[in-house]
Amino acid sequence: MTLLDALAGGTDTPICSRAGCRERALWRIEWRNPRIHAADRRKTWLACAEHIDYLREFLAAREFPLQVLPLDEVADSAD
C-alpha cells in the first residue's frame, strides 16, 4: 500500500480530512504538534479546494508547524 492509499483510507479517491466532507482531496497538509511530537514526526491531513484554508487556519491558530503541498507530490513511502 502506498502512502497515498493510506491517506485516502484505502479508497481509489483521496478524500478531504474535514469532518463530514466527502470531496476529492487536492492538497495535503503536513503538520506536527511540537508539545507532543518529536521534530521528525509529521501528521498529514488531506484537503479539498473548499476546506484547505479552514484546515490550514485551524492548525496555524494553534501555532503548529505546517506545510501545504499539492496532493500529487506525495512520495510513495510509508513514513
PDB file of N, CA, C and O in Angstrom:
ATOM      1  N   MET A   1       0.841  -1.172   0.000  1.00  0.00           N
ATOM      2  CA  MET A   1       0.000   0.000   0.000  1.00  0.00           C
ATOM      3  C   MET A   1       0.890   1.241   0.000  1.00  0.00           C
ATOM      4  O   MET A   1       1.863   1.314   0.751  1.00  0.00           O
ATOM      5  N   THR A   2       0.557   2.202  -0.835  1.00  0.00           N
ATOM      6  CA  THR A   2       1.325   3.440  -0.891  1.00  0.00           C
ATOM      7  C   THR A   2       0.843   4.404   0.183  1.00  0.00           C
ATOM      8  O   THR A   2      -0.214   4.201   0.781  1.00  0.00           O
ATOM      9  N   LEU A   3       1.623   5.455   0.427  1.00  0.00           N
ATOM     10  CA  LEU A   3       1.220   6.484   1.377  1.00  0.00           C
ATOM     11  C   LEU A   3      -0.091   7.117   0.934  1.00  0.00           C
ATOM     12  O   LEU A   3      -0.962   7.382   1.762  1.00  0.00           O
ATOM     13  N   LEU A   4      -0.237   7.359  -0.350  1.00  0.00           N
ATOM     14  CA  LEU A   4      -1.470   7.950  -0.866  1.00  0.00           C
ATOM     15  C   LEU A   4      -2.665   7.045  -0.586  1.00  0.00           C
ATOM     16  O   LEU A   4      -3.731   7.535  -0.215  1.00  0.00           O
ATOM     17  N   ASP A   5      -2.507   5.738  -0.756  1.00  0.00           N
ATOM     18  CA  ASP A   5      -3.585   4.795  -0.447  1.00  0.00           C
ATOM     19  C   ASP A   5      -3.972   4.876   1.030  1.00  0.00           C
ATOM     20  O   ASP A   5      -5.154   4.884   1.374  1.00  0.00           O
ATOM     21  N   ALA A   6      -2.973   4.935   1.881  1.00  0.00           N
ATOM     22  CA  ALA A   6      -3.235   5.005   3.312  1.00  0.00           C
ATOM     23  C   ALA A   6      -3.958   6.294   3.675  1.00  0.00           C
ATOM     24  O   ALA A   6      -4.894   6.279   4.475  1.00  0.00           O
ATOM     25  N   LEU A   7      -3.532   7.400   3.094  1.00  0.00           N
ATOM     26  CA  LEU A   7      -4.171   8.678   3.374  1.00  0.00           C
ATOM     27  C   LEU A   7      -5.597   8.723   2.847  1.00  0.00           C
ATOM     28  O   LEU A   7      -6.456   9.391   3.423  1.00  0.00           O
ATOM     29  N   ALA A   8      -5.845   8.027   1.777  1.00  0.00           N
ATOM     30  CA  ALA A   8      -7.173   8.012   1.172  1.00  0.00           C
ATOM     31  C   ALA A   8      -8.106   7.041   1.883  1.00  0.00           C
ATOM     32  O   ALA A   8      -9.262   6.892   1.487  1.00  0.00           O
ATOM     33  N   GLY A   9      -7.626   6.390   2.909  1.00  0.00           N
ATOM     34  CA  GLY A   9      -8.466   5.447   3.639  1.00  0.00           C
ATOM     35  C   GLY A   9      -8.715   4.163   2.882  1.00  0.00           C
ATOM     36  O   GLY A   9      -9.724   3.491   3.096  1.00  0.00           O
ATOM     37  N   GLY A  10      -7.779   3.818   1.982  1.00  0.00           N
ATOM     38  CA  GLY A  10      -7.912   2.585   1.229  1.00  0.00           C
ATOM     39  C   GLY A  10      -8.814   2.704   0.013  1.00  0.00           C
ATOM     40  O   GLY A  10      -9.046   1.710  -0.674  1.00  0.00           O
ATOM     41  N   THR A  11      -9.328   3.893  -0.270  1.00  0.00           N
ATOM     42  CA  THR A  11     -10.162   4.080  -1.455  1.00  0.00           C
ATOM     43  C   THR A  11      -9.298   4.519  -2.627  1.00  0.00           C
ATOM     44  O   THR A  11      -8.139   4.891  -2.446  1.00  0.00           O
ATOM     45  N   ASP A  12      -9.862   4.476  -3.821  1.00  0.00           N
ATOM     46  CA  ASP A  12      -9.135   4.936  -5.000  1.00  0.00           C
ATOM     47  C   ASP A  12      -9.046   6.454  -5.059  1.00  0.00           C
ATOM     48  O   ASP A  12      -8.155   6.999  -5.709  1.00  0.00           O
ATOM     49  N   THR A  13      -9.966   7.140  -4.383  1.00  0.00           N
ATOM     50  CA  THR A  13     -10.015   8.593  -4.410  1.00  0.00           C
ATOM     51  C   THR A  13      -9.654   9.157  -3.044  1.00  0.00           C
ATOM     52  O   THR A  13     -10.306   8.833  -2.052  1.00  0.00           O
ATOM     53  N   PRO A  14      -8.624   9.996  -2.978  1.00  0.00           N
ATOM     54  CA  PRO A  14      -8.285  10.614  -1.689  1.00  0.00           C
ATOM     55  C   PRO A  14      -9.394  11.582  -1.275  1.00  0.00           C
ATOM     56  O   PRO A  14      -9.846  12.396  -2.081  1.00  0.00           O
ATOM     57  N   ILE A  15      -9.826  11.493  -0.028  1.00  0.00           N
ATOM     58  CA  ILE A  15     -10.950  12.260   0.491  1.00  0.00           C
ATOM     59  C   ILE A  15     -10.463  13.299   1.498  1.00  0.00           C
ATOM     60  O   ILE A  15      -9.545  13.037   2.275  1.00  0.00           O
ATOM     61  N   CYS A  16     -11.076  14.468   1.480  1.00  0.00           N
ATOM     62  CA  CYS A  16     -10.765  15.566   2.394  1.00  0.00           C
ATOM     63  C   CYS A  16     -10.878  15.105   3.852  1.00  0.00           C
ATOM     64  O   CYS A  16     -11.757  14.312   4.190  1.00  0.00           O
ATOM     65  N   SER A  17      -9.992  15.601   4.705  1.00  0.00           N
ATOM     66  CA  SER A  17      -9.983  15.233   6.120  1.00  0.00           C
ATOM     67  C   SER A  17     -10.972  16.028   6.963  1.00  0.00           C
ATOM     68  O   SER A  17     -11.194  15.683   8.124  1.00  0.00           O
ATOM     69  N   ARG A  18     -11.570  17.075   6.417  1.00  0.00           N
ATOM     70  CA  ARG A  18     -12.535  17.883   7.162  1.00  0.00           C
ATOM     71  C   ARG A  18     -13.727  17.003   7.524  1.00  0.00           C
ATOM     72  O   ARG A  18     -14.259  16.286   6.676  1.00  0.00           O
ATOM     73  N   ALA A  19     -14.141  17.063   8.786  1.00  0.00           N
ATOM     74  CA  ALA A  19     -15.255  16.240   9.265  1.00  0.00           C
ATOM     75  C   ALA A  19     -16.485  16.428   8.384  1.00  0.00           C
ATOM     76  O   ALA A  19     -16.917  17.552   8.127  1.00  0.00           O
ATOM     77  N   GLY A  20     -17.034  15.319   7.934  1.00  0.00           N
ATOM     78  CA  GLY A  20     -18.247  15.334   7.137  1.00  0.00           C
ATOM     79  C   GLY A  20     -18.052  15.602   5.653  1.00  0.00           C
ATOM     80  O   GLY A  20     -19.003  15.473   4.881  1.00  0.00           O
ATOM     81  N   CYS A  21     -16.871  15.964   5.241  1.00  0.00           N
ATOM     82  CA  CYS A  21     -16.620  16.252   3.825  1.00  0.00           C
ATOM     83  C   CYS A  21     -16.258  14.961   3.091  1.00  0.00           C
ATOM     84  O   CYS A  21     -15.472  14.156   3.591  1.00  0.00           O
ATOM     85  N   ARG A  22     -16.823  14.773   1.930  1.00  0.00           N
ATOM     86  CA  ARG A  22     -16.527  13.587   1.123  1.00  0.00           C
ATOM     87  C   ARG A  22     -15.958  13.986  -0.238  1.00  0.00           C
ATOM     88  O   ARG A  22     -15.946  13.180  -1.168  1.00  0.00           O
ATOM     89  N   GLU A  23     -15.486  15.235  -0.357  1.00  0.00           N
ATOM     90  CA  GLU A  23     -14.948  15.728  -1.618  1.00  0.00           C
ATOM     91  C   GLU A  23     -13.533  15.190  -1.849  1.00  0.00           C
ATOM     92  O   GLU A  23     -12.822  14.815  -0.917  1.00  0.00           O
ATOM     93  N   ARG A  24     -13.162  15.171  -3.114  1.00  0.00           N
ATOM     94  CA  ARG A  24     -11.823  14.724  -3.501  1.00  0.00           C
ATOM     95  C   ARG A  24     -10.778  15.704  -2.952  1.00  0.00           C
ATOM     96  O   ARG A  24     -10.918  16.918  -3.098  1.00  0.00           O
ATOM     97  N   ALA A  25      -9.747  15.170  -2.332  1.00  0.00           N
ATOM     98  CA  ALA A  25      -8.653  15.992  -1.807  1.00  0.00           C
ATOM     99  C   ALA A  25      -7.703  16.389  -2.938  1.00  0.00           C
ATOM    100  O   ALA A  25      -7.382  15.581  -3.810  1.00  0.00           O
ATOM    101  N   LEU A  26      -7.266  17.636  -2.906  1.00  0.00           N
ATOM    102  CA  LEU A  26      -6.305  18.158  -3.876  1.00  0.00           C
ATOM    103  C   LEU A  26      -5.004  18.597  -3.204  1.00  0.00           C
ATOM    104  O   LEU A  26      -3.990  18.800  -3.873  1.00  0.00           O
ATOM    105  N   TRP A  27      -5.041  18.740  -1.888  1.00  0.00           N
ATOM    106  CA  TRP A  27      -3.908  19.245  -1.114  1.00  0.00           C
ATOM    107  C   TRP A  27      -3.609  18.323   0.054  1.00  0.00           C
ATOM    108  O   TRP A  27      -4.471  17.571   0.509  1.00  0.00           O
ATOM    109  N   ARG A  28      -2.377  18.393   0.530  1.00  0.00           N
ATOM    110  CA  ARG A  28      -2.039  17.718   1.775  1.00  0.00           C
ATOM    111  C   ARG A  28      -1.381  18.732   2.693  1.00  0.00           C
ATOM    112  O   ARG A  28      -0.630  19.601   2.251  1.00  0.00           O
ATOM    113  N   ILE A  29      -1.675  18.604   3.960  1.00  0.00           N
ATOM    114  CA  ILE A  29      -1.100  19.474   4.977  1.00  0.00           C
ATOM    115  C   ILE A  29      -0.261  18.598   5.892  1.00  0.00           C
ATOM    116  O   ILE A  29      -0.781  17.721   6.582  1.00  0.00           O
ATOM    117  N   GLU A  30       1.029  18.844   5.889  1.00  0.00           N
ATOM    118  CA  GLU A  30       1.964  18.146   6.775  1.00  0.00           C
ATOM    119  C   GLU A  30       2.122  19.019   8.013  1.00  0.00           C
ATOM    120  O   GLU A  30       2.452  20.199   7.894  1.00  0.00           O
ATOM    121  N   TRP A  31       1.892  18.463   9.196  1.00  0.00           N
ATOM    122  CA  TRP A  31       1.951  19.260  10.415  1.00  0.00           C
ATOM    123  C   TRP A  31       2.394  18.423  11.599  1.00  0.00           C
ATOM    124  O   TRP A  31       2.458  17.196  11.529  1.00  0.00           O
ATOM    125  N   ARG A  32       2.699  19.116  12.689  1.00  0.00           N
ATOM    126  CA  ARG A  32       3.008  18.424  13.934  1.00  0.00           C
ATOM    127  C   ARG A  32       2.670  19.318  15.113  1.00  0.00           C
ATOM    128  O   ARG A  32       2.673  20.544  14.998  1.00  0.00           O
ATOM    129  N   ASN A  33       2.380  18.702  16.235  1.00  0.00           N
ATOM    130  CA  ASN A  33       2.158  19.415  17.485  1.00  0.00           C
ATOM    131  C   ASN A  33       3.473  19.328  18.252  1.00  0.00           C
ATOM    132  O   ASN A  33       3.814  18.257  18.754  1.00  0.00           O
ATOM    133  N   PRO A  34       4.224  20.431  18.356  1.00  0.00           N
ATOM    134  CA  PRO A  34       5.541  20.369  18.988  1.00  0.00           C
ATOM    135  C   PRO A  34       5.503  20.017  20.469  1.00  0.00           C
ATOM    136  O   PRO A  34       6.528  19.651  21.043  1.00  0.00           O
ATOM    137  N   ARG A  35       4.332  20.125  21.094  1.00  0.00           N
ATOM    138  CA  ARG A  35       4.230  19.753  22.511  1.00  0.00           C
ATOM    139  C   ARG A  35       4.267  18.239  22.713  1.00  0.00           C
ATOM    140  O   ARG A  35       4.666  17.757  23.774  1.00  0.00           O
ATOM    141  N   ILE A  36       3.846  17.488  21.680  1.00  0.00           N
ATOM    142  CA  ILE A  36       3.788  16.029  21.855  1.00  0.00           C
ATOM    143  C   ILE A  36       4.516  15.240  20.778  1.00  0.00           C
ATOM    144  O   ILE A  36       4.745  14.043  20.952  1.00  0.00           O
ATOM    145  N   HIS A  37       4.888  15.880  19.662  1.00  0.00           N
ATOM    146  CA  HIS A  37       5.564  15.176  18.575  1.00  0.00           C
ATOM    147  C   HIS A  37       7.036  15.576  18.501  1.00  0.00           C
ATOM    148  O   HIS A  37       7.375  16.751  18.640  1.00  0.00           O
ATOM    149  N   ALA A  38       7.897  14.600  18.282  1.00  0.00           N
ATOM    150  CA  ALA A  38       9.315  14.877  18.051  1.00  0.00           C
ATOM    151  C   ALA A  38       9.453  15.666  16.749  1.00  0.00           C
ATOM    152  O   ALA A  38       8.550  15.654  15.912  1.00  0.00           O
ATOM    153  N   ALA A  39      10.577  16.343  16.584  1.00  0.00           N
ATOM    154  CA  ALA A  39      10.800  17.204  15.419  1.00  0.00           C
ATOM    155  C   ALA A  39      10.681  16.454  14.092  1.00  0.00           C
ATOM    156  O   ALA A  39      10.325  17.055  13.079  1.00  0.00           O
ATOM    157  N   ASP A  40      10.969  15.160  14.082  1.00  0.00           N
ATOM    158  CA  ASP A  40      10.910  14.389  12.830  1.00  0.00           C
ATOM    159  C   ASP A  40       9.538  13.748  12.586  1.00  0.00           C
ATOM    160  O   ASP A  40       9.335  13.106  11.556  1.00  0.00           O
ATOM    161  N   ARG A  41       8.607  13.913  13.510  1.00  0.00           N
ATOM    162  CA  ARG A  41       7.256  13.334  13.376  1.00  0.00           C
ATOM    163  C   ARG A  41       6.342  14.303  12.636  1.00  0.00           C
ATOM    164  O   ARG A  41       6.293  15.486  12.973  1.00  0.00           O
ATOM    165  N   ARG A  42       5.630  13.821  11.645  1.00  0.00           N
ATOM    166  CA  ARG A  42       4.683  14.640  10.891  1.00  0.00           C
ATOM    167  C   ARG A  42       3.353  13.905  10.766  1.00  0.00           C
ATOM    168  O   ARG A  42       3.318  12.691  10.568  1.00  0.00           O
ATOM    169  N   LYS A  43       2.287  14.636  10.881  1.00  0.00           N
ATOM    170  CA  LYS A  43       0.954  14.099  10.621  1.00  0.00           C
ATOM    171  C   LYS A  43       0.503  14.691   9.295  1.00  0.00           C
ATOM    172  O   LYS A  43       1.000  15.738   8.879  1.00  0.00           O
ATOM    173  N   THR A  44      -0.426  14.034   8.637  1.00  0.00           N
ATOM    174  CA  THR A  44      -0.900  14.503   7.337  1.00  0.00           C
ATOM    175  C   THR A  44      -2.420  14.560   7.320  1.00  0.00           C
ATOM    176  O   THR A  44      -3.104  13.606   7.688  1.00  0.00           O
ATOM    177  N   TRP A  45      -2.922  15.696   6.885  1.00  0.00           N
ATOM    178  CA  TRP A  45      -4.339  15.849   6.597  1.00  0.00           C
ATOM    179  C   TRP A  45      -4.474  16.111   5.116  1.00  0.00           C
ATOM    180  O   TRP A  45      -3.605  16.740   4.513  1.00  0.00           O
ATOM    181  N   LEU A  46      -5.551  15.637   4.525  1.00  0.00           N
ATOM    182  CA  LEU A  46      -5.865  15.913   3.128  1.00  0.00           C
ATOM    183  C   LEU A  46      -6.955  16.971   3.083  1.00  0.00           C
ATOM    184  O   LEU A  46      -7.795  17.044   3.980  1.00  0.00           O
ATOM    185  N   ALA A  47      -6.942  17.798   2.031  1.00  0.00           N
ATOM    186  CA  ALA A  47      -7.924  18.872   1.944  1.00  0.00           C
ATOM    187  C   ALA A  47      -8.429  19.059   0.522  1.00  0.00           C
ATOM    188  O   ALA A  47      -7.671  18.971  -0.444  1.00  0.00           O
ATOM    189  N   CYS A  48      -9.721  19.318   0.419  1.00  0.00           N
ATOM    190  CA  CYS A  48     -10.316  19.687  -0.870  1.00  0.00           C
ATOM    191  C   CYS A  48     -10.123  21.195  -1.054  1.00  0.00           C
ATOM    192  O   CYS A  48      -9.651  21.881  -0.147  1.00  0.00           O
ATOM    193  N   ALA A  49     -10.487  21.702  -2.226  1.00  0.00           N
ATOM    194  CA  ALA A  49     -10.335  23.129  -2.518  1.00  0.00           C
ATOM    195  C   ALA A  49     -11.142  23.984  -1.538  1.00  0.00           C
ATOM    196  O   ALA A  49     -10.699  25.067  -1.154  1.00  0.00           O
ATOM    197  N   GLU A  50     -12.310  23.514  -1.135  1.00  0.00           N
ATOM    198  CA  GLU A  50     -13.162  24.293  -0.227  1.00  0.00           C
ATOM    199  C   GLU A  50     -12.602  24.387   1.187  1.00  0.00           C
ATOM    200  O   GLU A  50     -12.781  25.410   1.847  1.00  0.00           O
ATOM    201  N   HIS A  51     -11.925  23.342   1.671  1.00  0.00           N
ATOM    202  CA  HIS A  51     -11.517  23.286   3.076  1.00  0.00           C
ATOM    203  C   HIS A  51     -10.030  23.515   3.330  1.00  0.00           C
ATOM    204  O   HIS A  51      -9.609  23.481   4.487  1.00  0.00           O
ATOM    205  N   ILE A  52      -9.230  23.745   2.314  1.00  0.00           N
ATOM    206  CA  ILE A  52      -7.786  23.934   2.532  1.00  0.00           C
ATOM    207  C   ILE A  52      -7.524  25.107   3.471  1.00  0.00           C
ATOM    208  O   ILE A  52      -6.712  24.988   4.388  1.00  0.00           O
ATOM    209  N   ASP A  53      -8.193  26.234   3.260  1.00  0.00           N
ATOM    210  CA  ASP A  53      -7.969  27.397   4.124  1.00  0.00           C
ATOM    211  C   ASP A  53      -8.430  27.131   5.548  1.00  0.00           C
ATOM    212  O   ASP A  53      -7.744  27.503   6.500  1.00  0.00           O
ATOM    213  N   TYR A  54      -9.591  26.489   5.707  1.00  0.00           N
ATOM    214  CA  TYR A  54     -10.108  26.182   7.038  1.00  0.00           C
ATOM    215  C   TYR A  54      -9.124  25.307   7.820  1.00  0.00           C
ATOM    216  O   TYR A  54      -8.792  25.618   8.964  1.00  0.00           O
ATOM    217  N   LEU A  55      -8.661  24.224   7.212  1.00  0.00           N
ATOM    218  CA  LEU A  55      -7.756  23.298   7.903  1.00  0.00           C
ATOM    219  C   LEU A  55      -6.409  23.952   8.203  1.00  0.00           C
ATOM    220  O   LEU A  55      -5.856  23.775   9.289  1.00  0.00           O
ATOM    221  N   ARG A  56      -5.879  24.714   7.230  1.00  0.00           N
ATOM    222  CA  ARG A  56      -4.604  25.403   7.455  1.00  0.00           C
ATOM    223  C   ARG A  56      -4.736  26.410   8.596  1.00  0.00           C
ATOM    224  O   ARG A  56      -3.867  26.468   9.466  1.00  0.00           O
ATOM    225  N   GLU A  57      -5.805  27.199   8.607  1.00  0.00           N
ATOM    226  CA  GLU A  57      -6.009  28.192   9.662  1.00  0.00           C
ATOM    227  C   GLU A  57      -6.237  27.542  11.023  1.00  0.00           C
ATOM    228  O   GLU A  57      -5.793  28.072  12.041  1.00  0.00           O
ATOM    229  N   PHE A  58      -6.918  26.407  11.051  1.00  0.00           N
ATOM    230  CA  PHE A  58      -7.129  25.667  12.295  1.00  0.00           C
ATOM    231  C   PHE A  58      -5.784  25.312  12.933  1.00  0.00           C
ATOM    232  O   PHE A  58      -5.591  25.511  14.133  1.00  0.00           O
ATOM    233  N   LEU A  59      -4.864  24.790  12.134  1.00  0.00           N
ATOM    234  CA  LEU A  59      -3.549  24.398  12.643  1.00  0.00           C
ATOM    235  C   LEU A  59      -2.678  25.609  12.953  1.00  0.00           C
ATOM    236  O   LEU A  59      -1.983  25.623  13.969  1.00  0.00           O
ATOM    237  N   ALA A  60      -2.703  26.617  12.101  1.00  0.00           N
ATOM    238  CA  ALA A  60      -1.885  27.814  12.300  1.00  0.00           C
ATOM    239  C   ALA A  60      -2.312  28.556  13.573  1.00  0.00           C
ATOM    240  O   ALA A  60      -1.462  29.114  14.266  1.00  0.00           O
ATOM    241  N   ALA A  61      -3.598  28.572  13.888  1.00  0.00           N
ATOM    242  CA  ALA A  61      -4.086  29.241  15.095  1.00  0.00           C
ATOM    243  C   ALA A  61      -3.506  28.607  16.355  1.00  0.00           C
ATOM    244  O   ALA A  61      -3.395  29.261  17.393  1.00  0.00           O
ATOM    245  N   ARG A  62      -3.143  27.353  16.261  1.00  0.00           N
ATOM    246  CA  ARG A  62      -2.536  26.637  17.389  1.00  0.00           C
ATOM    247  C   ARG A  62      -1.016  26.699  17.342  1.00  0.00           C
ATOM    248  O   ARG A  62      -0.325  26.095  18.163  1.00  0.00           O
ATOM    249  N   GLU A  63      -0.513  27.444  16.361  1.00  0.00           N
ATOM    250  CA  GLU A  63       0.929  27.638  16.168  1.00  0.00           C
ATOM    251  C   GLU A  63       1.667  26.329  15.915  1.00  0.00           C
ATOM    252  O   GLU A  63       2.813  26.162  16.333  1.00  0.00           O
ATOM    253  N   PHE A  64       0.997  25.395  15.224  1.00  0.00           N
ATOM    254  CA  PHE A  64       1.645  24.151  14.843  1.00  0.00           C
ATOM    255  C   PHE A  64       2.450  24.402  13.571  1.00  0.00           C
ATOM    256  O   PHE A  64       1.950  25.040  12.645  1.00  0.00           O
ATOM    257  N   PRO A  65       3.688  23.910  13.512  1.00  0.00           N
ATOM    258  CA  PRO A  65       4.438  23.998  12.249  1.00  0.00           C
ATOM    259  C   PRO A  65       3.688  23.202  11.178  1.00  0.00           C
ATOM    260  O   PRO A  65       3.239  22.083  11.425  1.00  0.00           O
ATOM    261  N   LEU A  66       3.558  23.792   9.985  1.00  0.00           N
ATOM    262  CA  LEU A  66       2.847  23.099   8.923  1.00  0.00           C
ATOM    263  C   LEU A  66       3.391  23.476   7.560  1.00  0.00           C
ATOM    264  O   LEU A  66       4.059  24.497   7.390  1.00  0.00           O
ATOM    265  N   GLN A  67       3.089  22.631   6.603  1.00  0.00           N
ATOM    266  CA  GLN A  67       3.468  22.838   5.217  1.00  0.00           C
ATOM    267  C   GLN A  67       2.316  22.343   4.356  1.00  0.00           C
ATOM    268  O   GLN A  67       1.800  21.245   4.567  1.00  0.00           O
ATOM    269  N   VAL A  68       1.914  23.162   3.380  1.00  0.00           N
ATOM    270  CA  VAL A  68       0.833  22.796   2.464  1.00  0.00           C
ATOM    271  C   VAL A  68       1.443  22.469   1.109  1.00  0.00           C
ATOM    272  O   VAL A  68       2.200  23.264   0.551  1.00  0.00           O
ATOM    273  N   LEU A  69       1.110  21.300   0.587  1.00  0.00           N
ATOM    274  CA  LEU A  69       1.660  20.834  -0.689  1.00  0.00           C
ATOM    275  C   LEU A  69       0.553  20.251  -1.554  1.00  0.00           C
ATOM    276  O   LEU A  69      -0.435  19.728  -1.038  1.00  0.00           O
ATOM    277  N   PRO A  70       0.718  20.342  -2.870  1.00  0.00           N
ATOM    278  CA  PRO A  70      -0.256  19.660  -3.736  1.00  0.00           C
ATOM    279  C   PRO A  70      -0.247  18.162  -3.442  1.00  0.00           C
ATOM    280  O   PRO A  70       0.806  17.586  -3.166  1.00  0.00           O
ATOM    281  N   LEU A  71      -1.389  17.548  -3.499  1.00  0.00           N
ATOM    282  CA  LEU A  71      -1.500  16.124  -3.189  1.00  0.00           C
ATOM    283  C   LEU A  71      -0.656  15.268  -4.124  1.00  0.00           C
ATOM    284  O   LEU A  71      -0.144  14.231  -3.703  1.00  0.00           O
ATOM    285  N   ASP A  72      -0.498  15.674  -5.376  1.00  0.00           N
ATOM    286  CA  ASP A  72       0.248  14.859  -6.323  1.00  0.00           C
ATOM    287  C   ASP A  72       1.737  14.791  -6.040  1.00  0.00           C
ATOM    288  O   ASP A  72       2.464  14.074  -6.729  1.00  0.00           O
ATOM    289  N   GLU A  73       2.213  15.538  -5.022  1.00  0.00           N
ATOM    290  CA  GLU A  73       3.619  15.473  -4.621  1.00  0.00           C
ATOM    291  C   GLU A  73       3.870  14.458  -3.510  1.00  0.00           C
ATOM    292  O   GLU A  73       4.953  14.441  -2.925  1.00  0.00           O
ATOM    293  N   VAL A  74       2.885  13.612  -3.213  1.00  0.00           N
ATOM    294  CA  VAL A  74       3.039  12.591  -2.175  1.00  0.00           C
ATOM    295  C   VAL A  74       4.064  11.563  -2.626  1.00  0.00           C
ATOM    296  O   VAL A  74       3.965  11.006  -3.719  1.00  0.00           O
ATOM    297  N   ALA A  75       5.041  11.323  -1.776  1.00  0.00           N
ATOM    298  CA  ALA A  75       6.055  10.308  -2.078  1.00  0.00           C
ATOM    299  C   ALA A  75       5.459   8.922  -1.877  1.00  0.00           C
ATOM    300  O   ALA A  75       4.552   8.749  -1.063  1.00  0.00           O
ATOM    301  N   ASP A  76       5.945   7.962  -2.590  1.00  0.00           N
ATOM    302  CA  ASP A  76       5.461   6.584  -2.486  1.00  0.00           C
ATOM    303  C   ASP A  76       6.237   5.862  -1.387  1.00  0.00           C
ATOM    304  O   ASP A  76       7.023   4.952  -1.651  1.00  0.00           O
ATOM    305  N   SER A  77       5.993   6.294  -0.137  1.00  0.00           N
ATOM    306  CA  SER A  77       6.644   5.655   1.016  1.00  0.00           C
ATOM    307  C   SER A  77       5.680   5.684   2.176  1.00  0.00           C
ATOM    308  O   SER A  77       4.665   6.379   2.137  1.00  0.00           O
ATOM    309  N   ALA A  78       5.992   4.940   3.193  1.00  0.00           N
ATOM    310  CA  ALA A  78       5.133   4.870   4.384  1.00  0.00           C
ATOM    311  C   ALA A  78       5.824   5.494   5.574  1.00  0.00           C
ATOM    312  O   ALA A  78       6.063   4.813   6.571  1.00  0.00           O
ATOM    313  N   ASP A  79       6.151   6.771   5.498  1.00  0.00           N
ATOM    314  CA  ASP A  79       6.825   7.472   6.586  1.00  0.00           C
ATOM    315  C   ASP A  79       5.957   7.596   7.805  1.00  0.00           C
ATOM    316  O   ASP A  79       6.383   8.164   8.810  1.00  0.00           O
TER     317      ASP A  79
END
